[in-house]
Amino acid sequence: MALNDNQRHQIVLPDNCLYTKLLLRKEHMDLVHSGPQALVASIRQRYWPLKVRSKAPCNKGYISIFVCFATKAIHIELVSDLSMKTFLQALNRFFDRRGKSLIIYSDNARNFVGMRRHLKEVYALFQSPEHQRSVFSQLADKGIEWRFIPPRAPHFGGLWEAAVKSMKSLLYRVLGEARLTYEELLTVLTRVEAVLNSRPITPVSSDPADLTYLTPGHFLIGDIMTAIPEKDETTTTITHLNRWRIVSHYTQVLWKRWHQEYLSQLQERTKWSSTKGPKLQIGTIVLVKETNLPPLKWQAGRVMELYCGDDNVARSAKVRTNVGEF
């Protein structure tokens, strides 16, 4: 392949030069925040920065998840590092936005022993005597009690483990190896929080004409969670989007995947060899599976009539929604 003059005679740039840093930053943004390998390959078409691989580094981040035992509401905080100061700041942000807790439960640090290497940092933080003294003393001054679950017994924390599983599966499947800025990742995590807090818990009333339902979001903002209307970016190739539309693409794909997977979990079927479990009844509030619902929107309906088979088991039903009967 023929090389042009710029490729054959690249301009050598010093590693500690301000111009080099600005050039790398501009190239990084022009490539829509690509990875280090793509950035280096592009910049070396014209320049040869010294020690270039040490100038586009990615910082590690952590996610802290809080779950309310009473309402199942979820709060997510993005944490930049695992230090005592950052941990307390995240805890104070949670108290400032959601209110002070009386009791906080968490994993015992011994649960992390023998697990993957990146959890050793979490173990070191929780096991630090300075961390424990500082956290416990500050919480005690505020009237907050911190309790650990029994050592090596993660099943005692099933409630928050389920929230962690939901959040991790969403991010892994939607983001993959994408590299986001702090603000972009915070935007995605906020949408994850809103999606998880929009799930229906129970109907508000037994009135056949009332299709409203209670969600964890009601306990946070006093009403159902809603999202700002946006253009559908899920069918657009991600390379054709600018940066803020890429974030919209991620959040919309995140909603569609979790919305469908959550409904599939609610209608899991086992072999009909017994009559155990709740039966569908007239007046029951149900969720109708729709593929084109906007983010944070659920289609609820109420069972008006049941159609049973020869075994007197309901096989289908007439459901009334706000757009008609099905």
Secondary structure, DSSP 4 states (H G I P E B T S, - for coil): ----HHHHSPEEE-TT-HHHHHHHHHHHHHTTS--HHHHHHHHTTTEEETTGGGSS-----EEEEEE-TTT--EEEEEESS--HHHHHHHHHHHHHHH---SEEEE--GGGGTTS-GGGHHHHHHHH-HHHHHHHHHHHHHTT-EEEEPPTT-GGGGHHHHHHHHHHHHHHHHHHTT----HHHHHHHHHHHHHHHHTS--EES---TT---EE-HHHHHHSS----------TTS-GGGS-HHHHHHHHHHHHHHHHHHHHHHHHT----SS---SPPP-TT-EEE---SSPPTT---EEEEEEEEE-TTS-EEEEEEEETTEE-
